[in-house]
Amino acid sequence: MVQERKLIVGVLAIVAVLILLLWARFAPSEIVNFKPSEFSAKAERHFFYSIGDDLKYSDELNSQAPTVIHGRIKNFLVSPDNRRIAVVVENGLFIVAPGEQPPVRKVVAVGSIYWGPKPLGEQFFRDEDFQWSRDSLYLYLIKDEYYNSKGSQLFSIKGELWRYGLGSGRLEFVLKPFPAFNYFFGPNSGIYFAVPTERGYQLRYFDGKGSTSDINSPGAGIPADKLARILSESPFFSFPISDYEQIVLSSKGVGLVVDETKNFKELRIGSRSYLAVTQGYGLKGTEYCLEISGGAFMPGDRYFLLNLPECGNYSGQLLFDTLTGKYQRLPKDSRVYPLTNTDSVVRYRITVGGISPR
């Protein structure tokens, strides 16, 4: 018994020493020469953004602008005409259209394919993978049913494609079965969608009138003229925010660069450095409080929002004027919702799996 107590005391002493050593080494990453200023930042057009749980629509990040819907936004997609946004708030999918009547429409209640345990047999509309039509008059969404699948039922055998018409205010059935999540639009009411097969992904085309055909052999590439025979115009697809960094930010030269001579990490846009942070040390080792995730340009690309969640001398968001190099503090939890689709960017490719960033 005495030996056990001695062992416990010894272990606790070692743990205490390790904690003290770690604490002694702990140093937060901080913004170098932190000097925020204040300036007016007007975008070239109105855009959607949120401050906290308040969604707003204005040409500047203004906490006093009217709130169009309140609630934590889990997912979103801006319409091609930039006048509407589809948002998932709590368990509902809404279309928000400032200036229209009504300004907020609840489309459907939604659920996640990643929930567990799944209520088998229950039908639901997905809280992701919705798409705007090119004319902004329809919002397409996937209806599903929970079943005993292997994994998340991303390619659901119960999947159906529906759409919500803003003119009619009603849901309309489009196509089933629809075992896909990546789909895009061709001319008129044509829809391309990617489905898995035993030999690889297969791209299929639905003409909107009841006929479905395969575009390629499973797993094979798509010749440039294959789609051209069907498409009389460029395809249309709205990219999710998860693709924004690769498609937009990288094309505009936004990146993070480590200066090993100073142990700094810098935000660069093009060849210009706008901000640097020191190297910190935490429980996971060396770290920098600078990340691109959550960053976005306001319309016109002059002003850039950057997320700095855990710097020792600032935590929150900063707005950069890329012309002057100045930056200013923003209200806590500010977020810009960019408009990104195949009409506004060219960095994408069509494969057997659908449209993806390039």
N, C-alpha and C positions, 0 to 999 in steps of 0.2 A: 504493500500500500504506500509506504514511504517512497519507494522507488518510482511508483507511478506518479506521485505528486511532484517529485523532483523532475521527472520527464516533462510533465505538463508545464511546470514553471519554466523549464528550459526552452520549450517550444514557444511559449508566450513571449519570452525575452527575445528570442530570435525574430519573431514576427514584429515585435515592437521596434527592434533595431532596423529591420527592413523598411518598415513604414517611415521611420525617421529619415532613412537614407533617401527614400523616394521623395519624401516631402522636401528634403533639402535640395534635391535636383529639380523639383517642380518649378516651372517658369512658364507663364502664359505667353502665347504668341500675341504680339501687339502691332498696331498700325504705326509705321514709322512716321515721325514728324506730323502727327495727326492735327490738321488744321482745317476743319470744315468751315464753309462760308454759307451765305444765303444768296440766292439768285432766283429770278423768275425763269420757269422752265415750261414753255408752251410747246406742245406737239403740233404736228402739221394737221392733225385731225383728231376728232374725239376717239377715245379708246376705253376699253373696260379695264378696271383695276379694282382692287379691294384694299381697304385699310382695316385691319382686324377682321371682323366678320361682316363688314359692310361693303357690298358691291356697289361701285359707282361708275359713271360714264361721263367723261369730261375730256378737255384737251390739256389738262394738267393734273398732277397728283395733289388733289385738294381735299383735305379731310372735311371741309365744309360743304362740298358738293352733295347734292341729294343722294340718299341711299336708295337704290332700286330694288334690292332684296337683301335680307339679313340672314346670316347663317354661315357656318363653315363650309366652304366650297371644296368638294372632294374631287371633282372632275369638271372639265369645261371644254367647249368648242365654240369659237367665234364664227358667226355666219360670214359667207364670202362678201356680202355687201357691208360688213362691219357695223350693221345696225342692230344686230341681235346676238345673243349668246345663250347657248344651252349649258345649264349648270346642274350638277348633282349636289343637292343640299339635303343633309340627313338621308332619308330614304326616298327622296323624290327627285324626278327629273323635271326641270322647269325651263321654259323659254322666257328670257328677259328681253324686252324690247322697249327701251325708254322712248317716250313720245307717242307710243301706240296705245290703243285701248283694247283689251286691258294691257298694262305694261308687264305683267307677270302672268304666265299661264303654266299650270301644272299639267304636264303631259301624262305621266304615269308614275306609280310607285315603282321603285327599282330594288334589285337585289344583286348580290355579288356571287360570282362563280367560285370565289375563294373562301366563302364562309364555310364554317364547319362547326358541328356536324350538319350536314345538309338535310333539310326537310324533304325527304324523297316524295316525288309526285307533285310537289307544289310548283305551279307555273309562275314565271316572273319575267320582267324585262331587265336586261343587264344594265348595270350602272356605268358601263364603258362601251367602247366600240360603236358609238353612234356617229353619224355622218350627215353633214348638210348637203343638200343638192346644190348644184352650181348657181341656180337662180335664187337661192335662199328661201324658197317657198316650202320646202319639205325637210323634215328631220327624220332620217332613217335610224332605226334602232332594232336590236335583236331580242326576240322573245325566246325564252328557254324554259326548261323544266328540269328540276333537280332529279338526277337519277344516280344509281350506284356505278359511277364511272371510275376509271383509273386516272387519278389526277384531278385537275380543275375543270374538266369538260370544256376546255377552250374551243375545241372543234366538236361541238355538241351534236349528237345524233338527234336531239330534240329541237335543234335550233330552227327558228323561223325569222324571216326578214319582214319587218313592218315599216310603215312610215306615218308621220304625223303631218297633216296638211294645215298650214297656217290660215289658208283661206277658208277651209271647211271647219277647222277646229276639231277634226276627228282623226282617229287612227284607221289606217287602211292596210289590209294584208297585201304583201308583195310576192313572197316566194317561200316554199318549203319543199323538201328539207333544205336547210341552210347551215351545213356544218362548217362554218367559216367565221372569222373575225376580221380578216383583212379583205376589204372590198373597195372598189372604186367605180366611178361612173364613166360611161362612154356617151355617144350621141343619143339624143332623145331620152328614152327611159332605159337604155341598156346598162347592165351592171356586170362588172367582172368580179369574181371572187375566187379565192384560193382554198382548196380542200386537200386534206391528206389522203394518200392512197398507199397501198403496200409497196409501190415502186417509187414513192416520193410525192412531192406536192404536184397538184394539178390545177391549172388556171382554167376556169370555166366562164362562159359568157351567157347571160340571160338577156334576151332581147326585149323584155318587158311585156311580151305578148303571150308568153307560155312556152317558148322554145328555149332550151338550154343546150349548149354545145361546148366541147372541149377545145381549148386553144392550142395545146401542145401535148406532146407525150409526157407522162409523169416524170418529173426529175430533169427534163431536158430544158435547154435554154429556149428563149423566144426570139425567133428571127425578127429583124426590124420591120419587115414587110408583113408579118403575120397579123399584127394588130392594125396595121395601116389599111388592110382590106376592109376592116370593120369600122374603124374610127375615121370620121370625117372631120374631127376636131381633136384637140389634145385631151387626154384623160383628165378627170378631176378627182382630187382627193384632198381632204383636210388632214394635216398631220397633227398627231397628238403632241402635247407639250414635251413628252419624253424624247421626241426627235428634234426639238427646237435647237438644242445645243449643237448637235451635229450638222444640221441643215443650215441654220442661220448664223449662229455665233461664230462657228469656224470659218464660214465663208466671208465674214466681215472682219476676220483677223483677230477675234477676241481669244485670248489665251492666258495661261498662267505660266510664268517662267521663273525657275529658281536661279538666283545669283549665288553660286557656291562660294564666291570670294567673300561675300558679306553674310551668308546664311539668311538671305532675304528671299521671299517669294513675291513676284511682281504681277500686277494686272497690266497686261499690254493689249492695246487695240491698234492693230497695224504695227508700226515700228515705235510707237510712243508708249512710254510707261506712265501710268496714272496713279498707281498706289503700290506701296510695298509693305509687307508685314515681316516681323522678325520670326526666327525659328523658336518655337516653344518646346517644352518637354512636359509630357503628361503620363498617365498610366499606360498608354499605348506606345510610349517612346516619343520620338521627335514628331512635331506636328506644326502645321501652319493654319491660321484662322482665315483662310481665303479659299473660296470655292466658286466655281462657275454656276453650279446648280442653283436655279431660282433667278438667275440673271436674265434681263430682257431689255430690249430697246423700246423706247416710246416711238410712235409713228414719226418718220422722218430721220430716224437713226442718229440724231444729235445727242439725245439724252439716254443714258444707260443706267439701269438699276442693278446694283450688286448686293448680294446677300452676304453679310458678315456675322454669322450667328454666335461666335464664341471668342471674340478678341478680348484681350485683357483690358483695353482702354475704350472699347466700344462694342456693343452687341445690337445688331439690327440691320437696317438697310441704308445704303448710301446711293445718292443720285449723282452721276457724273455728267458734266458738260464736256463732251469730247472735243469741242473747239477750244475752250479756254483751259481745260484741265482742272477746273474747280470741281469741288464736290460738296454736297450738303447732306445733313441728316434728314431722314424721313421718319414719319410716324411709325411706331412699332408695328411690325407684321404688315408692311406694304408689299403688294404683289401686282405685277402687270400681267394681263392676259393677252398675249400676242396673237395676231391673225397670221396663220401660216398654211398655205395650200399650194397646189401645183400651178396656180395662176400667178403666184407671187414669188416662187422660188423655182430654180431649175436644177437643183442638186438632188435628183432622185432617179431611181431606176425601176423598171418593171421586170419582175422575175416570176418564176412559177409560184412564189409565195405571195405575190401581189406587189404593191408599191412600197418601197422602202428607201431610206436616205442613201445618199451616195457621197 
